[in-house]
Amino acid sequence: MKIARTRLTDEVLRLLRRTPVVTILGPRQVGKTTLARDVAARFGGGPVTTFDLEQPSALARLAEPELALEPLRGLVVLDEIQRRPELFPLLRVLADRPRRPARFLVLGSASPELLRQESETLAGRVAFLELGGLSLSEVTPKRLERLWLRGGFPASFTAASDADSFEWRADFIRTFLERDLPGLGVSVPAPTMRRFWAMLAHVHGQVLNWSELGRSMGVSDATARRYTDQLEAALVVQQLQPWHENISKRQVKSPKLYLRDCGLLHGLLDLRTQQQLDQSPRSGASWEGFLLQQVTQQLGATPRQCHFWATHQGAELDLLVTDGKRRLGFEFKRTATPAVTPSMRSALEALDPEQLFVVHAGRESFSLGPKIRAVAASRLAEELEPLR
């Protein structure tokens, strides 16, 4: 079953009209190639030529890259670009041609930080779009619990059963560690990185303590940071940075750690069914991370716009999204009866957000007081649509 991602297709087409090179980033199997096909089907600016750089035939066609790419017109799709980073200087030359006879849609499995090391020459000529998993607006709210349990990878979400979905994720984790990470230049042995990734699953939603992580793995703090950074660069974990302001309370300064896809989180925690997830002590943290990703996707917020806030006195806010002078606060509660807490009042006083949303597991959305609104998770997309 294919799930239409119309909004993303529209966004890529908009970027292609604006800039000669558009790069879609995301982990393997998240839907980059499918999205590129949808874009190609609606591209009205000429023929479409595709190179899958994992295929020997495509690599053979690019044995002389300039001779292969220079004559092409319309849309040129380069899939798995991280396998041929030496193409970036050529893309600059081709992007600077008069009248721009071709546009380039580049797909990659590495983060902007890794690719940017090889694509500095494309400054001003490239737009990045980071592709996450399926969102509530794409799968409909009635499938919220399935999306939470299985995660947003299309093949995992659409599997015939929870057991099939779990098996797909187990295979993905193994292949990711054994093939994808080495392909991105990560030389850590797969069993070591799996143990570390599983350890991160147990601290999902918590402030990182590098010393504790290092001791648990028998490695140094610096090595624990390096492993985490490598998984973040591969787009499977996120370090949510703290928000700092000159206020009187002492604020937490270490990042929070989240696995980006809740389905992979549950795979690493061996949570196979909704009942097991509901009964798990990690249920609340999983719910928080799931909804955090949904909010940022719905708002189109970049990592630089997203923070958490916490003080050493105990006040905290799960997510603060900033956009210019606008601030939006979010708390995520696995309850059907949300209420205003002293921590929320502290966040309102210290941060002065335009609105504070308490996203909960109930069915209704309603006001909790001035600038505080309880939002049913199933209605999250419609509540946030006006704020995009």
N, C-alpha and C positions, 0 to 999 in steps of 0.2 A: 504494500500500500504506500503510494507516494503522497506526501503531505506538501501542499503548495506553500511556498515561502514568498508570496507575492510582494510583500513590503520590501524584503531584501533584494529581490530582483529589480524592483523599481529604483532602489537606492544605488545599486551597481550601475544601472543604465544612466542614472543622473550623474554619477561620478565620471563615467566614460565620456559623457558630453562635455564635462568640465576640464578633464585632464587626460593626457595621452596614455598614461599607464595607471592601471588600478590593480592593487595587490590585495587578494583575499587570503587571510591567514586563519588557520585553525588546525586542530589535530586531525590525524587521519580518520576517515569515516564519519566526520561531522557533517558532511554534505557539500563540500566545496565544489566537487566535480558536477554534482547534480545542479547546484546553483548556476554554475558556468553554462551548463547546457540550456537552462531556462533563459539565461541572459542571451545566449547565442540565438535561441529561437525567436526572440523579440528584437534582436539587433537589426536596425534598419539601414545601416550605413555601409552595406556591401557584403561580400562573401565572408565566411568564417573558416579559419584554419586552426586546427588544434594539434598541439604537440604534447603527448604524455611522456614526460622525461623518465618515467620508469620503464618504458618500452624500448627495447633495442632498436626497433625500426625508427622510432622518433629520434633517438640519439644518432642513428646513421644519417638521417635526413639533415641533422644539424652538425655534421662533421665539419662543414664550412659554414659557420653560423651566418656570416654576412651575406653570402650567396643565397642561403636558404630564406632568410627573413626579409632582406631588402626589397625583393620584388612584390611581396605580399601586400594586399590591399584589404580594407574592411577591418575585421576583428581577428586578432591573432591571440589564441589562448595557449599559455605555457603552464602546464600542470606539473607540480612538484619542482618548483624553480630552485629549491635549496640544493638540488643535485647538480645544478649548473650555474653557480653564482657568477661565473666569469661572463655570463650573458649580459649582466647589468650595464657595463660600459657601452656595449653595442646598442642596448635599448635607449641609452641617452642619445646617441647619434641618430637613431631612427625616430625618436620622439621629437627631435629638433628640426626635422625636415619641413620645408615650406608646405603649407596646407595640410600637413599631417595626414598622409594617405592611409595610414593604418593606426588603429588603437590596439593596445596590448592589455589583455586580462591575464594577470599572473597569479597563480595559486601556489601557496607555500604552507609547509607544516612547521615553520619556526616562527618565533615571535618577532615583532617589529624591531626589537633591540638587536637580535641576531642578524636579521636580514639587512638592517640599516648599515651594518659594518661593510657590507658589500655593495650597498646601493646608494652611498653618499652622492655619487655622481648624478643620481636622479632627483636630487633636491629641487623642489618646485615643479616637478614633472610627474610625480606619483602621489596617489591617494591610497591610504591603507583602510581596509575594512576587516575587522576581526569577527569571524563567524563563530558564534556559540551554538549550543544545542538548541533543540526545539523549545519554543516558548509557549506559555499558556494561550496567547493570542493565536497561535498557529494550530494548536491541538484541541481547542475549546475547553472551557472551564470544567465541564463534567468529567474530564479525564485528568484532573489535577493529581489525584492520588497515584494514578499509573505513572504520570510524568515524574512525580517525586520519587517513587520507588525505583523506576527503571532508568531515569535520567533522560537526557535530551539527545543522545545519539540516535538518529532515525532508525537504524536496524535494531537497536535495543528496545526502543519504544514500541515499534510495530511488530515485535516478535509475537508468535502465536500464543505463547504462555509466559508466565513469570519464570518458569524453569528454563525455557528457551532463551529468554532475555538474559538471565543470569549466566548461562553458558556462553552466550555471545560476548558478554563483558569479560568473562574469565579469559576467553581466547584473545580479546582485544588487549587486555593487560599483559598477557604473555608476549604477544607479538610486539606491542609497544616497547617493552623492556628489551626484547631480544633483537629487534630490527630497527624500530624507529629512532630510539635514542642513540644507538651507535651511528645511524645515518645522519644525525645532527651533530656528530662529533663528540658525544659523551662516551667516555671510555670506562665508566664504572661497571663492574660485572653485574649482570642482570639479577642474580640472587641478592646481592648487596643492595641494589637500588629498590628491589621489591620490598625487602625488609624495611628500608627507610621510608618508602612510600606508604606502607602499611602503618608505620609508626606515626606518620603525619595524619593518617586517617583517624587515629585515636586522639589527636590534639586539634582536629578540625573545629574551627570556631573559637579557638583559644589564642591568647597572646603568646607569641613564640618565646621560648626560653632556650637560647642556643646552647647554653652549658648543659642543661638537662638533656636535650636531644643528643648532644655529642656524647655524654656519658652513657646514655642508653645504647648507643651504637658502638661505643668503644672507639670513637674518633674525636678529633679536636673540634672546638667551636667553629673554626674556619672551614673545616671539611663539611660539617653539618650545614653551614650557610651555603657552601658551594653546591651540595646536593640539592638543596631547596631551590636555589637560583636556577639550576639546570632543569628541574621539573617545571618551574614557573616559565622559563624560556620556551619550553616545549608545550606550553599552554594547557597544562593539566592541573596546576595548583595556582593559587593567587595569594600574594601577601598584601593584605589590605592595610594601608598605612594609616597611622594615627593623625588626627587633626590637632594642630597646635595653635594656640592663640595666647596673647598676653593677658591672661586672667589669673586671678589670685590662687586658684586651686592647682595643686601639683598634678600634672597630666601624665598618663601612660605614654611612653615613647617607643615601645617596640611594636612591630606589626602583628596583626592577627593572621592566622593561616586558614585558608579554605581550599578544599578540593573543588575544582570548578564544576565538575559534573557529579551530581548526587548519586547517579547510578554506579559510577566507578567507586565512589565512597562506599556504597553498600556492598559492592563486590569485594572490596578489600576488607570490609568488616564482616563478611559472610552473612549478610542480612538478605535472605532470599525472598521473603514474602512480606506483605503489608503487616500481617500480625507480628512477625518478628521485628519489623521496624518500629511499630507502635510500642512494643514492649522493651525496646532497647534503651539503655541509659544514654545512648548517643542520639536518640530521636529528636530532642529539642535542638541540638546543635545542627543536625542534618536539616531540619526544617528551616532554621535560620539561614544556612548556606544556600539552600534551594531557592528561597524567596529573595535573598540578596541578589542572586544571579538573575532572577526574573525581573526584579526592579531595574537593575542596570541595563538589561537588554531592552526593556520596554521604554525607558527614557533615552536610550542611545548614549548612555554616559560612558566616558572613557575612564581608564584606571586613574588618571590624574585628577578626575573630578570626584572620586569616591574615597571616603575615609570612614573610620570609626572614631568615636571619642570616648575617653574614659579617664577618670581621675583616681588618684590613690585613695580618695575618701569613699569610693564606691559608686559614684555616679557614672553613667555610661549611656551611649547611644550606639545602636548596632550599625547604622549607616547614615552618613551625612553626604549628600550629593550637592555639589556646588556648581553653579553655572553663571559666571560673572558675579553679579551681586546677589543672585537668588540662591537660597539655601533650602533644601528639603531634608527633613529628618525622618528616619524609619526605625521602628522597633518591630521585631518579629516574635510572635508569641504562639506557641502550640496550645491554644486554649480557645474555647468558644465564648468566653466571657471576659474580654479584655477590660482593664481598668487603668486609670491614671496612677502612676507610681511617683514617689519622691524623686527617683532618678530621672523620669521624664520632665518633671518640673525643673530640675537642675539644668537639664539640657536646654530647655526653653529659655531659661534665664541667662545661661552662659553663651549660647550659640545664636539665639534669636532667629530661628529658622522661619521661613514664610509659613510652613505647615509641618506638623509632625504627624506621620501616619503610623498607626499601630496595626500591622497586618496580622490577622488572626485566622483561626481554623473554623470560625462560625460561618453562618450563612448570610448575615446582614451587615451592611455598612451603616455607620451612624456617627454622630458627633459625640465626643467625650468631653468637650469643653472648648474654650477659646483656643484656636490654632491646633487642636488635637482631634484627629478623626480616626475612628476604628474602621478598617477596611477588610472585608472578607477576602481571603486569598483568591477565591474563585471569581471575584469581581475586580481583581487587581488591574487587569489590562484596561478595562473600561474606565476605572477611576484615574488611571495615570495618563490615558490618551490625551486629555486636554493640556497636560504639562510637558509634552514632547517639544 
